[in-house]
Amino acid sequence: MRPARAALVSAALFSLALLGCSTQGADDTGGGAFATGEAPAPNPLRDAYFGDLHVHTRFSFDAYLFQTRTSPDDAYRFAKGEAIPHPSGQQLQLQSGAFDFQAVTDHGMYLGAMPAMDDTGSALYETTLGADLRGGGGFARAIQGLRSGEFAALPADAVDLAARTAWQEIIDAAEAHNDPGNFTTFVGYEYTTSSDDRGNLHRNVIFKGSNVPPKPFASTDSRNPEDLWRWLDGLREADIEGLAIPHNSNGSNGHMFKLETVGGEPLDATYADLRMRNEPLVEMTQVKGTSETHPLLSPNDEWGEFEIFPYRIATTLYSEPKGSYVREAYLNGLVLQETQGFNPFRFGVVGATDTHNSAGTPEEDNFHGKVGVGDGTGQGRGSVPLDEPTEDGERYAQNSFKYWGGSGLAGVWAEENTRDSIYEAFRRKETFATSGPRMRIRFFAGYGYADDLTSDPEMVAAAYDGGVPMGGDLVADEGRSPRFLVWAARDADSAPLQRLQMVKAWVEGGEPREQVADIACADGGVPSGEPLRCPDNGAAVDLTDCSISKDLGAAELSSLWTDPDFDATKHAVYYVRVLENPSCRWSTWDAIRAGVEPNPDMPSTIQERAWSSPIWYVPGG
């Protein structure tokens, strides 16, 4: 029941090649690189590559407790298109073809400790905590052990040995599967920490090459992310290059983008430099919700309430939106830039899955949950009725899994599918995030773009030559208004595109301002009104079988846009959002497969989307 692909392929191949985009996604191998065979030559105009930078395997303490037993090797086999087992018994396999790159990012905290507690040859097997967990204590018992200090009291030598053994297996798997030009792996891990009020401050740490530290820096070394950045600085002096990517800022209870340091000190230029040197990217979307914005922060954005996860991570405590979302951080960064001369929130965006099954499945009709046996079935996720109502009369499981999103992926524009090329794309922030589909976005800004640029066969070359791509700074040019080139192409395995939007943030009279404007519409629509909006194109979803409107929407959308309210004297940030036509959400697919009506307490449809990294306008003087 996936949308037909053939009609799009012949029409889009020419334009994809013309625009420097890989055509690999138009066949069953998927992604931007060949699954096997000789590596393609580098493309100086860059291709789009897709991957996942947030994957947990058996070496993460929580994944192991969720009954995940698959390894880093299994995770890479999955990313390359193979099937691997889910803890609930089904097989996991990507339906849209292999990824182009991936990192395994198991928790650095007590890395490998859970498998060691199952190993009679480990000193951790003999511990009371180990016996309790083997006896069925599960995740709740582990959390109790973390809070009570039982984990900290485990034999240090045994904990260290478990971590080093797991870390070496993670490294070995990455090295074994790295195939320059065809499939790229990155050695990585998750730095897992939180505020005192349980706000999420987690980061994924990604290393550029084979030169990696002997052991991860974990929250057991320091709970302060600023110490992680200083550790990364120290590694860089030893020729070990890495970066950190914050995730789930939505669950940080206002701490991820707080306007003071962890210690409560005012932010300054030194802090901004330290953070941006080590955190050039942020995870915009994943299973535990999307962190773009929140209705309380962007009440005039009709599409702002997208896959909102309302809680602090691993709790049912509500998370404070202020200080937790990416768009507001962009705004606050501009205020700091104008008032104090520095900006600690100049990051690009990526998406990820955060799977704890060794296998992220961001396709809505192929979603298998996140936490092993905990949500491995429709009943466990709350999308399918229980066999019998609970004593309280509830027909569906009552948990936070209903807020899960079938998300997301990281997209990059790189010359070739290698560690060096993709990592450099991370560094220059020529990256984009998608909620799962492999949509492509190009975004440039410049001053001399010709009126016919969108139809120019050399469009991408001209855009690079005459401006800057996403992730860059556009410096003022004698007060001239810039032009913004935007292009997006659909994923042939997903719904057609409905609209292109420009999101602008700026400061007016010392106060942050934002606006969302539609700049290109499918089906011949023209943006109108204030702010600009496309007319409804009438795209619909049949909830009985998840079929979608066949003849509505676009394979590509583009625009050469000029900001009608541009002020050359003011800092501003611009980024692009592209929306598909509506399609079925994963919860509706679950219900259809089970032969039941969709859960009325869950959204039945979704408008999948992608976000570019921003371009920052920098006034002169």
N, C-alpha and C positions, 0 to 999 in steps of 0.2 A: 504493500500500500504506500510505498515511498513515491514521491512525485517522479514522473517520467523524466529521463535524462536525455534521451536521444535528440529531441527537438532542439534542445539548447546547444548541444555540442557543436554541430556544424555551424551554427550562427555565431558562436562565441570564439571558436579557435583562432580565427584571424585576428580579432581584436585583442585576445589575450596575448598572442605572440607579439603583436604590435606594441603592446604596453609593457613588455618586459615581464609578463607574468607566466609562470609555469603552466603548461597545459596538462600536467600529469593528473590533475584532479578530474579530467574528463574521461579517464578510464578507470578500471577497477584497481589499479595499484595505488591510487590516491596520492595526495600530498604534492609537494613541489620537487621531488627527486625520484629517480628511478628506483624501484624496489630492489632490483638486482642488475648486474651487468656493469658495463663501463660507465664511469662517472662523466656527466656532461661537462662541457667547458664552462668556466665562470662567465657570468653575464654581468657586464659592467653596469647595466641598467637595473640589475637586481630582480630576483624572483621572490615570490611569496612562498614561505615555508611555514608549516604548522606543526605544533608539538605541545607537549605537556611537561611542565616544570614542577609538578607537585604530585608525587606518586609514593604511596606507602606500601611496604611489603611486610613479611613476617618479622622483620627486625624492629618494627615499631611496636612499642609495648601495647598500645591500644589495638592495633590491627591484629596482633597475635591473640589478644583476648577476644576479639571478634571472630576467632577461628580461621583467620587467614594463615595459610601455611605456604603460600607461593613465595618465590624468591626474587631478588633483583634480576636474575637471568630470565625468569618467567615474565617479569614486567617488560623487559626489552623484547622478548619474543612476541608478546601481545602487541606492543607498539609497532612491530614490524609486520603485523597482520595475522599472526597465529592465534589459535584458540587456546585458552588456559582455563582451569577449573575455578568456579566460584565456591566459596565455603558452603553455600546452600545446595550445591550439587549441579547447577546448570553450567553451561560453558559460556565463557566470555570471549567475544570476538568483535572487532570493529567492522561495521557494515559499510563504511565509506572509504575503506582502504587504509593503508598503513599511515602512521605519522611520519614526519620528516626528522623530528628530533625528540628527545626525551631525557629527563633527569629523574633518577630515583632519589627521593628526599625523605628517608626515614628519620624519625625523631632522634636528634642527638642525645637527648635526655634518656638515660638508661637504654642506650642503643644495644640491641641484641640480648638484653637481660631476660626477657620472657622465654625465648627458646632455651637459654641456658638453664632456666628453672625447670625445664622439662628434660634436661640432660643429666643423667645419673653421674656423669663424670665431672660435673661442675659443683663447686662449693655452694652455688646458689640453689642447687636442688635441695640441700639439707635445711634450708632456712624455713622458719615458720610461715613467712609470707609466701614462699614458693609452694609449700604444702597447701596452704589455703587457696591459692589461685588454681592449682591443679585439682583441688577438690570442688571447684565450681564457684569460687568467690566472684570471679568475673570482673568487669570493668569497675563496678561500684567498690569492690574490695581493693582494687588497685588505687583508685582515687583516695580511699581512706588511708592506704599505706603511704601515699605521697604526702598527704596532709599531716599525718601523725609522725612522720619522720622515719617510718620503718624502711623505706627505700634508702634513705640517707644512711641508715645503720647497717645496710648490707655489707658483706665483706668487700672492702675497697679493691683488693687485688682481683677478686673474681668479677666484679663489675667492670673493671678496666679491661680484663682479658676478654670478656664478652663483647665489649664495645670495639676493641681493636680487631677482634676476629670478624665481627660483622662488617666493620668499616672496610677491611681488606676485601671481603667478598663483594661489597658494593663497588669498590674500585675495580676489581677484577672483571666483574660483569660489564661495567661501562667500557673498559678497554677491549674486552672480547667482542662487543657488539658495535663499537664505533667503526664506521665504514665511510671514510671521507668521500664526499660527493654523492653518497646514496642515503646514509642514515647516520645521524650525529647523536652521540651520547654526551652528557655532562655529569661529572661526579658532583654530588650535592648531598645536602641533608637539611632537615628542618631544625632551626633554633626555636624552641618552644618555651615561651615565657608569658607572664601575665602581670597585670597590675595587682595591687593588694585587694582591690574590689572585683577581681576576676575578669577584668577587661583583657581582651585578646591582644597580645603584642608579638605574635608569631612571625617569623621570617623564614623563607627558604634561602639557603646559601648555595650559590652555584659557582663552581670553579671553572676557569677557562680551559685548562688543559690537563695533562697527565701529572703535572707537578702540584700535589695537594698536601695538606698538612697530615701529620701522622695520626691525628685524632680530631674530631669536631670540637669546637668551642660550644658548650651546651649551657642551658640555664642552671645546671648544677655548678658551673664555673662562675656565672654571674647572671642575675635576672635582669640586668640593665642592658637594653639594646645598644646603648652608647658604648658599652664595653665591647660588644660584638664588633662595632664599627672600628674601634681602636685595634682590636685583634686583627681585623682584615687589613688595616693600614700596616700593621707589623708584618703580616704575611707578604704584603706587596714589596716591602723592603727586602724580603728574602726571595723575590721573584716568583711568588705564588699569587696569582691574580684571581680574585673572586669578587662577587657582589651579593647583596642581600635583597630579597623581594618581600616586603610586608604582605600579609594576606589576611583576609577577613577583618579589615578595618571596621566593617559594619558591626562586628561583635566586640569592639574594643571599649565600649562604654565611654567613648569620648577621649581615649588616651592615645590612639595611634597618631593623630594629627593635633595633639594638644599644643597650645601656644606657650608652653614652658617645658623645661627639661624634665626628665624622670625625677630628678631631685628637687623640682619646684623652682629652679632658677629661670630668669628671663632668657629667651632665645637671643642669640647673637650671631654675627657673621662666622665665627669659628665653628659654632654648632652647625650652621647651614652648610658650610664647606665639608665638614666631617660627614654629615648625613648624605649629601648629594654625591660625594665621592664614593660612597659605599652603597647607596640605595637609589640608583637611577631609575628604577622601575617599581611599580606597585601592581598587585594582583587585583584587577577590577571585578572579576566575577569567578565564581566556583560553586561547588555543590551547596555550601553553606551560605548561599545568597550572593547578591550583587551589591557592590559597594560604590556605584556611581553617585547616586544621590538618594534622598529620602523625601517623601511628600511634605514632611514638616520643614525641610530645608529648602525645597523647590516647589512651593505650592502651585506655581503657574506652569509647571512642566507636566503635561497630560500623560507622558510616558515615564514619569519619574518613579512610579510605584511598581518596579519591576523586580520580581523574585526577591522580595524583602524578607530577610531572616531576622526576626525581631529580638533575638536573645543574645546574651553573652555566650561565648562558646562553651559547650558541655554544661550548660545550666538552663534553667527556665527563668532567669533574671533578665528583665528587659535591658537592652543596651541603649545608652543615651546616643541619639543621632548626632548631636553637635560634637564635632571633633572626630567623627567616625567615618566620614564619607569623602570621596575623592574630589568631587566638584567643589565642595566647601573648602577643602584644603587648597585647591588652586586659587580660590578667591582670597583666602587668608594670606596665602603667599604673596599675592599682588599687593595687599595692604602693607605687609611687612616690607616689600620691596620699595614701595612709594614712601613709607614713613621712616624706615630705618636702613634701607639700602641693601638688604639681603633677602633671599627667598629660600627656605628649606624644603619647599614642596614643588620642586621643578622636575617631577618624575613622569616617565612614560608609562604605558599600561600594557599588561598582558592578561590573559585568562588562564585558568588551569582547572583540573578536576578535584584535586585533593582526595582521590580515591584511596581507600584503605583495603582494597581488594587486589592490589598489584596491577589493576587494569581500570583505567578511566573510560567510561562509556558516555560521552557527552551527547549522543544522539537521543532525541526524545523517545523514539520508538524502540530504543535499544538500551534504555536506562536500567541499571541493575543496582541502584543504591550506592552507598558509600561505606557502610560499616559492617561488612561481612554478613553473618547470620542475623544481625540485628535488623537489617532492612533489606534482606535479600529476596523477599517476596512482596507481592502487592499487598497482601494482608499485613505484613510487617511494616510497610510504608504507609498504611492507612488509606490506600487508594481502592482497596477491595474489601468488602464486608467480611467480618469474622464469621466463622462457621456458626457460632452461637453468640448472641449479645452478652456483654459482660453483666455482672450483678447490678451495675448501675444503669443497665439498659443501653449501653453504647454499642452501636452496630459496627463501628470502626475502631481500630487501635488508636489510642489517644497518646500521641507523642509529637515531637517537633519535626519528625521526618516529612510531614506534609509540606513543610517550608523548603525542603530540599529543591535545588534547581538542577536540571540536567545540563550542567555547565562545567567547564568552558574550555577554550583553547587559546594558546599564544600564537600570534602570527608575527613574522618578521620579514623584512625586505633585506635580502642578502645576496651577494654575488654568487655564492655557491653554498652547498650543503656541507659545511665543515665547521669544526669548533671555532676556528679563528674568525671566519666570516660571520657566523651567527652571533657569536659573543660580541663582536664589534657592533653588530646591529643593536644588541642590548645596550651597549655603552652609549651609542649615539641616539638611542631611543627611537629608532625607526621601526617601531613595533606597534601592534594593534591587538585588541582583545576581541574574542567572539564568545557568544553564549553557547557555542557548540558547533554550528555550521561553519564550513570553511569559506565564508565570504572573504573577499579581498577588498581592501581600501587603499587607495593612493591619495595623499594629501600634501600639497605644496603651497607655498606663498612666495610671491615675488612682485616686482614693480613694473616689469616690462613685458608681461605676458600678452601675446597677440590675441585679438578678438576670436580668431579661429583656432585657438590652441586645442580645444577638445576634439577637433576633427583632423588635426595635424598628424600624419603618420609618424612623425618624430616627436610626438607629444612628451613622452617621458624624458627624453634627452633634453628637450627644450626647457622642461620644468626644472630639471636639476641645474642646467646651465644658468637659468635666469632667476633662481630662487633657492629656497631651502625646503627640505622635506619635513614630514612630521618628526617631532622631537627636537627641532632646531629653533634658533632665535632669528627672528627677522628684525634687523636693525633699521631704524628710521632712515629715510632717504629724502632729505630736504622737504619734509612735510607731505610727500606724495602718499596717496592711498594705495595700499597693496591690493593685489588680486589673489584670490584663493582658488586653486585648481583642486577639484574633488572628483574622484572616480571610484565607483564600487561595482563589483561583479558578484552575482549570486553564486551559491553553492548548488551545483546541479542535483545534489541529493536532498535539497531542502526546498523551501518555498521561494517563489520569485520575490524580488525586492519591491517595496511599496514606496519608500521615500528616503531622501537624503536630508540630514539636518545638520546645521551648524550651531554649536553651542559656544557662546561667547561669555567670558567673564571679564569684568573690569572694575575700576574703583571710581566712584562719582561722589565728590564732596566728602571724601574720607570714608564713604560707605561702600561695601562690596555690592556689585550688581551682576545679574546674569540674565541671559535671554537665549531661548531656543527658537531658531527659525528654520522652516522647511525651505530647502534651496533647489530641490529637484523632485519631481513627482512621476510616478508610473502612469501609464495609460493616458498620456496626453494632458494630464492635469497641470495646472499652473498655480504656484503658490500665491495666495492673496490674503488680505486682512492684516491685522496688527495684533500680535506678531504674525509673520507669514506662516500660512498653513496650506497643505495640499488638500484638495477635495477628497472625500471618501471615495476610494476606487471600487467599493462594493465587494471586495474579496471576502469570502465566507468559508466556513468549515462545516462539513457534514459530520456531526458527532456520532453518527451510527457506524461510520467506517473510517473516519478521519480523512476522507478525500477533501481536496481543496479546489477552489475555483481554477479551472484549467486555463483560461484565456486572459487572466488578469495579472498584473505585475510585470516587472521588467527583469531581463537578464543582466542589464547594466544600467546604471544611472551616472550622470556626470554633470558638472556645473563649473563654470568660471565665474566666481562670485565676488562681489565687492561689498564691503560693509557700508551700508548707507549712513551709519552713525559713527564712522571712524573718526577718532580724534588723535592726531599725530603726537599730542603731548602726553598721552596717558598710556601706561602699561596695560596690556591686555593679553588674554590667553584665549585661543580658539582650538576647539577639537570637533571632530566629525562623528556623528552617530548615524548609522544606516539601519533601517528597519525592514524586515520581511513582511509579506502578507501574513495574516494569522494562520496558525497551524495547531494541531493537537499537542497539548502538554503531555508529559510522560504519564501523569496520573490517569488521563483519559485512555491512553494506549493500554495501561494496565487493566482498566475496567473492560475495554473491548475484548481483550484477550481472555478475560475471565467470564465474559458473557453477562456482565452486570452493568447497571447504570453508573455513570461517573459519580464519585463522591461529591455531593452538592456543596460541601465545605471547602473544596479545592477548586482553583481556577481550571476551567475545562480547556482553554486555549492559551496560546502564548504567541507573542510577536518576538521571534528571535532577532538578534541584533548584533552589531559589531561597533566598536569604538576605536577611533584612531588615538595615537598619542598626540598631545597638543603641539601647536606652534605658538611661541611666545613673541609678542611684539614688544620691542624695546625702543622707547623714544630716545631721541638724541639729547645730548647735553647732560 
